[in-house]
Amino acid sequence: MNDQLSAHHSLILQDRATLELSGVTDVDSFDENEISLYTTLGEMVVRGKALHVNTMNVDTGDMQIDGDIRSIVYGDKDRKKKPGLWGKLTR
């Protein structure tokens, strides 16, 4: 994968019910109310109700989330993967 493709990140939100993402590098946690993930441009948290990860392709970084999407929040731009044990302790 070249550097330009790996830095690509986009999202499309349709009717606040379907979220299509590209550039997803890792999923930290998920439940029906919150999905915490990492993109090539940093942390992201999707909040809502009845959230469901419909598709996830780890090779391309594409992901689709369905449900009642209430918010999309970007976190630390420099954090593109889960922190290790030491990172969690000092966070």
C-alpha positions as CSV (number, residue, x, y, z in Angstrom):
1,M,0.0,0.0,0.0
2,N,1.5,3.4,-0.9
3,D,1.6,6.4,1.5
4,Q,-1.0,8.4,-0.3
5,L,-3.6,5.6,-0.2
6,S,-2.8,4.8,3.5
7,A,-3.3,8.5,4.4
8,H,-6.8,8.6,2.7
9,H,-9.7,9.0,5.0
10,S,-13.3,9.9,4.2
11,L,-16.8,9.5,5.6
12,I,-20.3,9.6,4.1
13,L,-23.3,9.9,6.4
14,Q,-26.6,9.0,4.8
15,D,-29.8,10.0,6.6
16,R,-28.1,9.7,10.0
17,A,-28.6,6.0,9.6
18,T,-25.7,4.7,7.5
19,L,-22.0,5.8,7.9
20,E,-19.5,4.7,5.3
21,L,-15.8,5.2,6.3
22,S,-12.5,4.7,4.6
23,G,-9.1,4.8,6.1
24,V,-10.0,2.8,9.2
25,T,-6.9,1.3,10.8
26,D,-8.3,-0.3,14.0
27,V,-11.4,-0.7,16.0
28,D,-10.8,-0.2,19.8
29,S,-14.3,-1.0,21.1
30,F,-17.9,-1.1,20.1
31,D,-21.3,-1.6,21.5
32,E,-24.8,-0.5,20.5
33,N,-24.3,3.0,21.8
34,E,-20.6,3.8,20.9
35,I,-17.9,2.7,18.4
36,S,-14.4,3.8,19.1
37,L,-12.0,3.5,16.2
38,Y,-8.8,4.7,14.7
39,T,-8.3,6.2,11.2
40,T,-5.3,7.3,9.2
41,L,-6.1,10.8,10.5
42,G,-6.5,9.9,14.2
43,E,-9.1,8.8,16.7
44,M,-12.8,8.8,16.0
45,V,-15.8,8.0,18.2
46,V,-19.3,7.4,16.7
47,R,-22.2,7.6,19.2
48,G,-25.8,6.7,18.8
49,K,-28.4,4.0,19.4
50,A,-28.7,0.5,18.0
51,L,-25.3,0.9,16.3
52,H,-24.1,-2.1,14.2
53,V,-20.8,-2.6,12.3
54,N,-22.3,-3.9,9.1
55,T,-19.1,-4.4,7.1
56,M,-15.4,-4.0,7.9
57,N,-12.6,-4.7,5.4
58,V,-9.2,-4.7,7.1
59,D,-7.3,-4.9,3.8
60,T,-8.8,-1.6,2.4
61,G,-9.8,0.1,5.7
62,D,-13.4,0.4,4.6
63,M,-16.2,0.2,7.2
64,Q,-20.0,0.6,7.2
65,I,-22.0,1.4,10.4
66,D,-25.8,1.3,10.6
67,G,-28.0,2.6,13.3
68,D,-29.3,5.9,14.8
69,I,-26.1,8.0,14.5
70,R,-26.2,10.9,17.0
71,S,-22.6,12.2,16.9
72,I,-19.2,11.7,15.2
73,V,-16.2,13.1,17.2
74,Y,-12.6,13.2,16.2
75,G,-10.0,12.8,18.9
76,D,-6.2,13.1,18.9
77,K,-5.0,13.6,15.4
78,D,-1.6,12.0,16.1
79,R,-3.1,8.8,17.6
80,K,-3.6,6.4,14.8
81,K,-3.6,3.1,16.7
82,K,-4.4,1.8,20.1
83,P,-2.0,2.9,22.9
84,G,0.0,0.1,24.5
85,L,-0.2,-0.7,28.2
86,W,2.2,2.2,29.1
87,G,0.2,4.6,26.9
88,K,-3.0,3.6,28.7
89,L,-1.5,4.2,32.1
90,T,-0.1,7.6,31.3
91,R,-3.2,8.8,29.3
